[in-house]
Each structure stands twice: as structure tokens, then as C-alpha cells.
Amino acid sequence: MGSTSSPGLYKGDAPTYLIPSPNAVFSATATLVAGTDGYGIQAATTTAGSGSILSLNPRYNQTGSVVGGLTTTTLTLASSSATTSNRQVLVTHRVAVSASTPSGNYSDTITYSCVAN
């Protein structure tokens, strides 16, 4: 969780700064553009394993410069309604910054959970 109240990459030392996820208005998805702050993830699955292929949340099933925005609440990244074995979800983290973005150490806390029914 970026700044504890908004999702993004957060720099806590002075001057504090948040690179919002995925953009300044916290849309569900955004196209990252050089020179404009933005941050998010993309997800993909592999064909390895057996059983049902995992279904990705459309928000994160993105390619190129489009990313899904992170939130401060729980969202499902991938799911399956059938038996699966050895399936993988590959997550890519992407960021774009402007020339005026303060330099420093940025961080975000992302928690992934796997639940079986």
C-alpha cells in the first residue's frame, strides 16, 4: 500500500511523494507514458501444469504500456473454478515518471494470497 491512504509507490523521506497507481485519478487501468507519473502491474499465465487454465482479472490482463492499477482493498488477480495443478501467474511491475519526480527510494507493499476452496 503506497502511502497508507492511496495506492502507489511512496517515498516517505522529505520531500514525501507518491507515484499514483495507475495514474493521478486512480483509474482501473492506464497507459504508462514517459514523462507522466504512473505505476501498476500486468499479469499473464503460463500453459505449464494441468487442469483448468487460470482466469485473469481483466484489469491486470494487460500488455505493452497498459497496466492495471493497484488498490488499498483486496482484488482477485487470478482464479479458477476447476481443479488445477502447477499453474503460474506471472506479475510484471511497471512504472513511468516525470522529470519533476523527486529522486529517492520508493516502496510499495503488495500482499499476494492463495486460497483453495
CNS distance restraints for C-alpha pairs under 8 A (distance, minus, plus):
assign (resid   1 and name CA) (resid   5 and name CA) 7.67 0.50 0.50
assign (resid   1 and name CA) (resid   6 and name CA) 7.06 0.50 0.50
assign (resid   1 and name CA) (resid   7 and name CA) 5.35 0.50 0.50
assign (resid   1 and name CA) (resid   8 and name CA) 6.71 0.50 0.50
assign (resid   1 and name CA) (resid  71 and name CA) 7.49 0.50 0.50
assign (resid   1 and name CA) (resid  72 and name CA) 5.92 0.50 0.50
assign (resid   1 and name CA) (resid 108 and name CA) 5.46 0.50 0.50
assign (resid   1 and name CA) (resid 109 and name CA) 4.94 0.50 0.50
assign (resid   1 and name CA) (resid 110 and name CA) 6.40 0.50 0.50
assign (resid   2 and name CA) (resid   6 and name CA) 5.91 0.50 0.50
assign (resid   2 and name CA) (resid   7 and name CA) 4.62 0.50 0.50
assign (resid   2 and name CA) (resid   8 and name CA) 4.35 0.50 0.50
assign (resid   2 and name CA) (resid   9 and name CA) 5.07 0.50 0.50
assign (resid   2 and name CA) (resid  10 and name CA) 4.96 0.50 0.50
assign (resid   2 and name CA) (resid  18 and name CA) 7.09 0.50 0.50
assign (resid   2 and name CA) (resid 107 and name CA) 7.02 0.50 0.50
assign (resid   2 and name CA) (resid 108 and name CA) 4.97 0.50 0.50
assign (resid   2 and name CA) (resid 109 and name CA) 6.87 0.50 0.50
assign (resid   3 and name CA) (resid   7 and name CA) 6.69 0.50 0.50
assign (resid   3 and name CA) (resid   8 and name CA) 7.17 0.50 0.50
assign (resid   3 and name CA) (resid   9 and name CA) 7.68 0.50 0.50
assign (resid   3 and name CA) (resid  10 and name CA) 5.62 0.50 0.50
assign (resid   3 and name CA) (resid  18 and name CA) 6.91 0.50 0.50
assign (resid   4 and name CA) (resid  72 and name CA) 7.77 0.50 0.50
assign (resid   5 and name CA) (resid  72 and name CA) 7.29 0.50 0.50
assign (resid   6 and name CA) (resid  20 and name CA) 7.43 0.50 0.50
assign (resid   6 and name CA) (resid  71 and name CA) 7.52 0.50 0.50
assign (resid   6 and name CA) (resid  72 and name CA) 6.66 0.50 0.50
assign (resid   7 and name CA) (resid  20 and name CA) 6.16 0.50 0.50
assign (resid   7 and name CA) (resid  21 and name CA) 5.56 0.50 0.50
assign (resid   7 and name CA) (resid  70 and name CA) 5.93 0.50 0.50
assign (resid   7 and name CA) (resid  71 and name CA) 5.30 0.50 0.50
assign (resid   7 and name CA) (resid  72 and name CA) 5.83 0.50 0.50
assign (resid   8 and name CA) (resid  18 and name CA) 6.20 0.50 0.50
assign (resid   8 and name CA) (resid  19 and name CA) 5.39 0.50 0.50
assign (resid   8 and name CA) (resid  20 and name CA) 4.41 0.50 0.50
assign (resid   8 and name CA) (resid  21 and name CA) 4.59 0.50 0.50
assign (resid   8 and name CA) (resid  22 and name CA) 7.37 0.50 0.50
assign (resid   8 and name CA) (resid  39 and name CA) 6.43 0.50 0.50
assign (resid   8 and name CA) (resid  40 and name CA) 7.78 0.50 0.50
assign (resid   8 and name CA) (resid  70 and name CA) 7.09 0.50 0.50
assign (resid   8 and name CA) (resid 108 and name CA) 6.57 0.50 0.50
assign (resid   9 and name CA) (resid  18 and name CA) 5.65 0.50 0.50
assign (resid   9 and name CA) (resid  19 and name CA) 5.04 0.50 0.50
assign (resid   9 and name CA) (resid  20 and name CA) 6.64 0.50 0.50
assign (resid   9 and name CA) (resid  21 and name CA) 7.63 0.50 0.50
assign (resid   9 and name CA) (resid  39 and name CA) 7.21 0.50 0.50
assign (resid   9 and name CA) (resid 106 and name CA) 5.58 0.50 0.50
assign (resid   9 and name CA) (resid 107 and name CA) 5.23 0.50 0.50
assign (resid   9 and name CA) (resid 108 and name CA) 5.17 0.50 0.50
assign (resid  10 and name CA) (resid  16 and name CA) 7.45 0.50 0.50
assign (resid  10 and name CA) (resid  17 and name CA) 5.88 0.50 0.50
assign (resid  10 and name CA) (resid  18 and name CA) 4.54 0.50 0.50
assign (resid  10 and name CA) (resid  19 and name CA) 6.42 0.50 0.50
assign (resid  10 and name CA) (resid 106 and name CA) 5.04 0.50 0.50
assign (resid  10 and name CA) (resid 107 and name CA) 5.37 0.50 0.50
assign (resid  10 and name CA) (resid 108 and name CA) 6.39 0.50 0.50
assign (resid  11 and name CA) (resid  15 and name CA) 7.79 0.50 0.50
assign (resid  11 and name CA) (resid  16 and name CA) 5.24 0.50 0.50
assign (resid  11 and name CA) (resid  17 and name CA) 5.15 0.50 0.50
assign (resid  11 and name CA) (resid  18 and name CA) 6.36 0.50 0.50
assign (resid  11 and name CA) (resid 104 and name CA) 6.76 0.50 0.50
assign (resid  11 and name CA) (resid 105 and name CA) 5.94 0.50 0.50
assign (resid  11 and name CA) (resid 106 and name CA) 4.54 0.50 0.50
assign (resid  11 and name CA) (resid 107 and name CA) 6.64 0.50 0.50
assign (resid  12 and name CA) (resid  16 and name CA) 4.92 0.50 0.50
assign (resid  12 and name CA) (resid  17 and name CA) 6.97 0.50 0.50
assign (resid  12 and name CA) (resid 106 and name CA) 7.65 0.50 0.50
assign (resid  15 and name CA) (resid 102 and name CA) 7.41 0.50 0.50
assign (resid  17 and name CA) (resid 101 and name CA) 7.97 0.50 0.50
assign (resid  17 and name CA) (resid 102 and name CA) 7.25 0.50 0.50
assign (resid  19 and name CA) (resid  23 and name CA) 7.80 0.50 0.50
assign (resid  19 and name CA) (resid  37 and name CA) 5.72 0.50 0.50
assign (resid  19 and name CA) (resid  38 and name CA) 5.86 0.50 0.50
assign (resid  19 and name CA) (resid  39 and name CA) 6.60 0.50 0.50
assign (resid  19 and name CA) (resid  97 and name CA) 7.63 0.50 0.50
assign (resid  20 and name CA) (resid  24 and name CA) 5.63 0.50 0.50
assign (resid  20 and name CA) (resid  26 and name CA) 6.82 0.50 0.50
assign (resid  20 and name CA) (resid  37 and name CA) 6.95 0.50 0.50
assign (resid  20 and name CA) (resid  38 and name CA) 5.61 0.50 0.50
assign (resid  20 and name CA) (resid  39 and name CA) 6.24 0.50 0.50
assign (resid  21 and name CA) (resid  26 and name CA) 5.83 0.50 0.50
assign (resid  21 and name CA) (resid  27 and name CA) 7.87 0.50 0.50
assign (resid  21 and name CA) (resid  38 and name CA) 5.75 0.50 0.50
assign (resid  21 and name CA) (resid  39 and name CA) 4.72 0.50 0.50
assign (resid  21 and name CA) (resid  40 and name CA) 5.55 0.50 0.50
assign (resid  21 and name CA) (resid  69 and name CA) 4.92 0.50 0.50
assign (resid  21 and name CA) (resid  70 and name CA) 5.73 0.50 0.50
assign (resid  21 and name CA) (resid  71 and name CA) 7.68 0.50 0.50
assign (resid  22 and name CA) (resid  26 and name CA) 5.74 0.50 0.50
assign (resid  22 and name CA) (resid  27 and name CA) 6.41 0.50 0.50
assign (resid  22 and name CA) (resid  28 and name CA) 7.22 0.50 0.50
assign (resid  22 and name CA) (resid  29 and name CA) 6.30 0.50 0.50
assign (resid  22 and name CA) (resid  30 and name CA) 5.79 0.50 0.50
assign (resid  22 and name CA) (resid  32 and name CA) 8.00 0.50 0.50
assign (resid  22 and name CA) (resid  38 and name CA) 4.95 0.50 0.50
assign (resid  22 and name CA) (resid  39 and name CA) 4.70 0.50 0.50
assign (resid  22 and name CA) (resid  40 and name CA) 5.14 0.50 0.50
assign (resid  22 and name CA) (resid  67 and name CA) 6.88 0.50 0.50
assign (resid  22 and name CA) (resid  68 and name CA) 6.53 0.50 0.50
assign (resid  22 and name CA) (resid  69 and name CA) 4.34 0.50 0.50
assign (resid  22 and name CA) (resid  70 and name CA) 6.91 0.50 0.50
assign (resid  23 and name CA) (resid  27 and name CA) 6.50 0.50 0.50
assign (resid  23 and name CA) (resid  30 and name CA) 6.56 0.50 0.50
assign (resid  23 and name CA) (resid  37 and name CA) 6.59 0.50 0.50
assign (resid  23 and name CA) (resid  38 and name CA) 4.68 0.50 0.50
assign (resid  23 and name CA) (resid  39 and name CA) 6.90 0.50 0.50
assign (resid  23 and name CA) (resid  69 and name CA) 7.85 0.50 0.50
assign (resid  24 and name CA) (resid  37 and name CA) 7.54 0.50 0.50
assign (resid  24 and name CA) (resid  38 and name CA) 7.34 0.50 0.50
assign (resid  26 and name CA) (resid  69 and name CA) 7.00 0.50 0.50
assign (resid  27 and name CA) (resid  69 and name CA) 6.75 0.50 0.50
assign (resid  28 and name CA) (resid  59 and name CA) 6.52 0.50 0.50
assign (resid  28 and name CA) (resid  68 and name CA) 5.93 0.50 0.50
assign (resid  28 and name CA) (resid  69 and name CA) 5.23 0.50 0.50
assign (resid  29 and name CA) (resid  59 and name CA) 6.36 0.50 0.50
assign (resid  29 and name CA) (resid  60 and name CA) 8.00 0.50 0.50
assign (resid  29 and name CA) (resid  66 and name CA) 6.82 0.50 0.50
assign (resid  29 and name CA) (resid  67 and name CA) 5.57 0.50 0.50
assign (resid  29 and name CA) (resid  68 and name CA) 4.38 0.50 0.50
assign (resid  29 and name CA) (resid  69 and name CA) 5.48 0.50 0.50
assign (resid  30 and name CA) (resid  38 and name CA) 7.93 0.50 0.50
assign (resid  30 and name CA) (resid  66 and name CA) 5.51 0.50 0.50
assign (resid  30 and name CA) (resid  67 and name CA) 5.65 0.50 0.50
assign (resid  30 and name CA) (resid  68 and name CA) 6.70 0.50 0.50
assign (resid  30 and name CA) (resid  69 and name CA) 7.42 0.50 0.50
assign (resid  31 and name CA) (resid  65 and name CA) 5.32 0.50 0.50
assign (resid  31 and name CA) (resid  66 and name CA) 4.18 0.50 0.50
assign (resid  31 and name CA) (resid  67 and name CA) 6.37 0.50 0.50
assign (resid  32 and name CA) (resid  36 and name CA) 7.33 0.50 0.50
assign (resid  32 and name CA) (resid  37 and name CA) 7.76 0.50 0.50
assign (resid  32 and name CA) (resid  38 and name CA) 5.98 0.50 0.50
assign (resid  32 and name CA) (resid  39 and name CA) 7.44 0.50 0.50
assign (resid  32 and name CA) (resid  65 and name CA) 5.31 0.50 0.50
assign (resid  32 and name CA) (resid  66 and name CA) 6.12 0.50 0.50
assign (resid  32 and name CA) (resid  67 and name CA) 7.22 0.50 0.50
assign (resid  32 and name CA) (resid  95 and name CA) 7.13 0.50 0.50
assign (resid  32 and name CA) (resid  96 and name CA) 5.92 0.50 0.50
assign (resid  33 and name CA) (resid  37 and name CA) 7.82 0.50 0.50
assign (resid  33 and name CA) (resid  38 and name CA) 7.87 0.50 0.50
assign (resid  33 and name CA) (resid  65 and name CA) 7.50 0.50 0.50
assign (resid  33 and name CA) (resid  96 and name CA) 6.27 0.50 0.50
assign (resid  34 and name CA) (resid  96 and name CA) 5.64 0.50 0.50
assign (resid  34 and name CA) (resid  97 and name CA) 6.37 0.50 0.50
assign (resid  34 and name CA) (resid  98 and name CA) 6.78 0.50 0.50
assign (resid  35 and name CA) (resid  96 and name CA) 6.95 0.50 0.50
assign (resid  35 and name CA) (resid  97 and name CA) 5.49 0.50 0.50
assign (resid  35 and name CA) (resid  98 and name CA) 3.82 0.50 0.50
assign (resid  35 and name CA) (resid  99 and name CA) 6.23 0.50 0.50
assign (resid  36 and name CA) (resid  96 and name CA) 6.29 0.50 0.50
assign (resid  36 and name CA) (resid  97 and name CA) 5.33 0.50 0.50
assign (resid  36 and name CA) (resid  98 and name CA) 4.83 0.50 0.50
assign (resid  37 and name CA) (resid  95 and name CA) 7.52 0.50 0.50
assign (resid  37 and name CA) (resid  96 and name CA) 5.28 0.50 0.50
assign (resid  37 and name CA) (resid  97 and name CA) 4.22 0.50 0.50
assign (resid  37 and name CA) (resid  98 and name CA) 5.63 0.50 0.50
assign (resid  37 and name CA) (resid 101 and name CA) 7.68 0.50 0.50
assign (resid  38 and name CA) (resid  95 and name CA) 5.68 0.50 0.50
assign (resid  38 and name CA) (resid  96 and name CA) 5.22 0.50 0.50
assign (resid  38 and name CA) (resid  97 and name CA) 6.57 0.50 0.50
assign (resid  39 and name CA) (resid  67 and name CA) 7.40 0.50 0.50
assign (resid  39 and name CA) (resid  69 and name CA) 7.11 0.50 0.50
assign (resid  39 and name CA) (resid  93 and name CA) 7.62 0.50 0.50
assign (resid  39 and name CA) (resid  94 and name CA) 5.77 0.50 0.50
assign (resid  39 and name CA) (resid  95 and name CA) 4.29 0.50 0.50
assign (resid  39 and name CA) (resid  96 and name CA) 6.44 0.50 0.50
assign (resid  40 and name CA) (resid  67 and name CA) 5.07 0.50 0.50
assign (resid  40 and name CA) (resid  68 and name CA) 5.32 0.50 0.50
assign (resid  40 and name CA) (resid  69 and name CA) 4.88 0.50 0.50
assign (resid  40 and name CA) (resid  70 and name CA) 6.07 0.50 0.50
assign (resid  40 and name CA) (resid  93 and name CA) 5.99 0.50 0.50
assign (resid  40 and name CA) (resid  94 and name CA) 5.64 0.50 0.50
assign (resid  40 and name CA) (resid  95 and name CA) 6.62 0.50 0.50
assign (resid  41 and name CA) (resid  60 and name CA) 6.41 0.50 0.50
assign (resid  41 and name CA) (resid  67 and name CA) 5.16 0.50 0.50
assign (resid  41 and name CA) (resid  68 and name CA) 5.38 0.50 0.50
assign (resid  41 and name CA) (resid  69 and name CA) 6.78 0.50 0.50
assign (resid  41 and name CA) (resid  70 and name CA) 7.42 0.50 0.50
assign (resid  41 and name CA) (resid  91 and name CA) 6.55 0.50 0.50
assign (resid  41 and name CA) (resid  92 and name CA) 5.46 0.50 0.50
assign (resid  41 and name CA) (resid  93 and name CA) 4.54 0.50 0.50
assign (resid  41 and name CA) (resid  94 and name CA) 5.95 0.50 0.50
assign (resid  42 and name CA) (resid  60 and name CA) 4.87 0.50 0.50
assign (resid  42 and name CA) (resid  61 and name CA) 5.97 0.50 0.50
assign (resid  42 and name CA) (resid  62 and name CA) 5.30 0.50 0.50
assign (resid  42 and name CA) (resid  63 and name CA) 6.73 0.50 0.50
assign (resid  42 and name CA) (resid  66 and name CA) 7.78 0.50 0.50
assign (resid  42 and name CA) (resid  67 and name CA) 5.48 0.50 0.50
assign (resid  42 and name CA) (resid  68 and name CA) 6.27 0.50 0.50
assign (resid  42 and name CA) (resid  91 and name CA) 5.69 0.50 0.50
assign (resid  42 and name CA) (resid  92 and name CA) 5.16 0.50 0.50
assign (resid  42 and name CA) (resid  93 and name CA) 6.65 0.50 0.50
assign (resid  42 and name CA) (resid  94 and name CA) 7.86 0.50 0.50
assign (resid  43 and name CA) (resid  56 and name CA) 7.28 0.50 0.50
assign (resid  43 and name CA) (resid  60 and name CA) 5.33 0.50 0.50
assign (resid  43 and name CA) (resid  61 and name CA) 5.28 0.50 0.50
assign (resid  43 and name CA) (resid  62 and name CA) 6.73 0.50 0.50
assign (resid  43 and name CA) (resid  77 and name CA) 7.80 0.50 0.50
assign (resid  43 and name CA) (resid  89 and name CA) 6.46 0.50 0.50
assign (resid  43 and name CA) (resid  90 and name CA) 5.52 0.50 0.50
assign (resid  43 and name CA) (resid  91 and name CA) 4.59 0.50 0.50
assign (resid  43 and name CA) (resid  92 and name CA) 6.40 0.50 0.50
assign (resid  44 and name CA) (resid  56 and name CA) 7.43 0.50 0.50
assign (resid  44 and name CA) (resid  61 and name CA) 6.38 0.50 0.50
assign (resid  44 and name CA) (resid  89 and name CA) 5.67 0.50 0.50
assign (resid  44 and name CA) (resid  90 and name CA) 5.15 0.50 0.50
assign (resid  44 and name CA) (resid  91 and name CA) 6.69 0.50 0.50
assign (resid  45 and name CA) (resid  53 and name CA) 7.83 0.50 0.50
assign (resid  45 and name CA) (resid  54 and name CA) 6.89 0.50 0.50
assign (resid  45 and name CA) (resid  56 and name CA) 7.86 0.50 0.50
assign (resid  45 and name CA) (resid  87 and name CA) 7.45 0.50 0.50
assign (resid  45 and name CA) (resid  88 and name CA) 5.69 0.50 0.50
assign (resid  45 and name CA) (resid  89 and name CA) 4.65 0.50 0.50
assign (resid  45 and name CA) (resid  90 and name CA) 5.99 0.50 0.50
assign (resid  46 and name CA) (resid  87 and name CA) 6.75 0.50 0.50
assign (resid  46 and name CA) (resid  88 and name CA) 5.83 0.50 0.50
assign (resid  46 and name CA) (resid  89 and name CA) 6.92 0.50 0.50
assign (resid  46 and name CA) (resid  90 and name CA) 7.73 0.50 0.50
assign (resid  47 and name CA) (resid  53 and name CA) 7.31 0.50 0.50
assign (resid  47 and name CA) (resid  87 and name CA) 7.49 0.50 0.50
assign (resid  48 and name CA) (resid  86 and name CA) 6.99 0.50 0.50
assign (resid  48 and name CA) (resid  87 and name CA) 6.26 0.50 0.50
assign (resid  48 and name CA) (resid  88 and name CA) 7.71 0.50 0.50
assign (resid  49 and name CA) (resid  84 and name CA) 7.51 0.50 0.50
assign (resid  49 and name CA) (resid  85 and name CA) 5.48 0.50 0.50
assign (resid  49 and name CA) (resid  86 and name CA) 4.52 0.50 0.50
assign (resid  49 and name CA) (resid  87 and name CA) 5.18 0.50 0.50
assign (resid  50 and name CA) (resid  84 and name CA) 5.84 0.50 0.50
assign (resid  50 and name CA) (resid  85 and name CA) 5.21 0.50 0.50
assign (resid  50 and name CA) (resid  86 and name CA) 6.75 0.50 0.50
assign (resid  50 and name CA) (resid  87 and name CA) 7.29 0.50 0.50
assign (resid  51 and name CA) (resid  82 and name CA) 7.25 0.50 0.50
assign (resid  51 and name CA) (resid  83 and name CA) 5.77 0.50 0.50
assign (resid  51 and name CA) (resid  84 and name CA) 4.43 0.50 0.50
assign (resid  51 and name CA) (resid  85 and name CA) 6.30 0.50 0.50
assign (resid  52 and name CA) (resid  80 and name CA) 6.81 0.50 0.50
assign (resid  52 and name CA) (resid  81 and name CA) 7.91 0.50 0.50
assign (resid  52 and name CA) (resid  82 and name CA) 5.76 0.50 0.50
assign (resid  52 and name CA) (resid  83 and name CA) 6.30 0.50 0.50
assign (resid  52 and name CA) (resid  84 and name CA) 5.38 0.50 0.50
assign (resid  53 and name CA) (resid  80 and name CA) 7.15 0.50 0.50
assign (resid  53 and name CA) (resid  84 and name CA) 7.37 0.50 0.50
assign (resid  53 and name CA) (resid  87 and name CA) 7.37 0.50 0.50
assign (resid  54 and name CA) (resid  78 and name CA) 6.11 0.50 0.50
assign (resid  54 and name CA) (resid  79 and name CA) 5.46 0.50 0.50
assign (resid  54 and name CA) (resid  80 and name CA) 5.14 0.50 0.50
assign (resid  54 and name CA) (resid  87 and name CA) 7.32 0.50 0.50
assign (resid  55 and name CA) (resid  78 and name CA) 5.39 0.50 0.50
assign (resid  55 and name CA) (resid  79 and name CA) 5.21 0.50 0.50
assign (resid  55 and name CA) (resid  80 and name CA) 5.99 0.50 0.50
assign (resid  56 and name CA) (resid  60 and name CA) 7.01 0.50 0.50
assign (resid  56 and name CA) (resid  61 and name CA) 5.98 0.50 0.50
assign (resid  56 and name CA) (resid  77 and name CA) 6.00 0.50 0.50
assign (resid  56 and name CA) (resid  78 and name CA) 4.36 0.50 0.50
assign (resid  56 and name CA) (resid  79 and name CA) 6.59 0.50 0.50
assign (resid  57 and name CA) (resid  61 and name CA) 6.26 0.50 0.50
assign (resid  57 and name CA) (resid  76 and name CA) 6.60 0.50 0.50
assign (resid  57 and name CA) (resid  77 and name CA) 5.30 0.50 0.50
assign (resid  57 and name CA) (resid  78 and name CA) 5.79 0.50 0.50
assign (resid  58 and name CA) (resid  62 and name CA) 7.52 0.50 0.50
assign (resid  59 and name CA) (resid  67 and name CA) 7.83 0.50 0.50
assign (resid  59 and name CA) (resid  68 and name CA) 5.07 0.50 0.50
assign (resid  59 and name CA) (resid  69 and name CA) 7.58 0.50 0.50
assign (resid  60 and name CA) (resid  67 and name CA) 6.53 0.50 0.50
assign (resid  60 and name CA) (resid  68 and name CA) 4.70 0.50 0.50
assign (resid  60 and name CA) (resid  69 and name CA) 7.86 0.50 0.50
assign (resid  60 and name CA) (resid  77 and name CA) 7.06 0.50 0.50
assign (resid  61 and name CA) (resid  68 and name CA) 7.81 0.50 0.50
assign (resid  62 and name CA) (resid  66 and name CA) 5.82 0.50 0.50
assign (resid  62 and name CA) (resid  67 and name CA) 5.97 0.50 0.50
assign (resid  62 and name CA) (resid  68 and name CA) 7.17 0.50 0.50
assign (resid  63 and name CA) (resid  67 and name CA) 7.40 0.50 0.50
assign (resid  67 and name CA) (resid  94 and name CA) 7.32 0.50 0.50
assign (resid  71 and name CA) (resid  75 and name CA) 7.74 0.50 0.50
assign (resid  78 and name CA) (resid  89 and name CA) 7.46 0.50 0.50
assign (resid  80 and name CA) (resid  84 and name CA) 7.63 0.50 0.50
assign (resid  97 and name CA) (resid 101 and name CA) 6.24 0.50 0.50
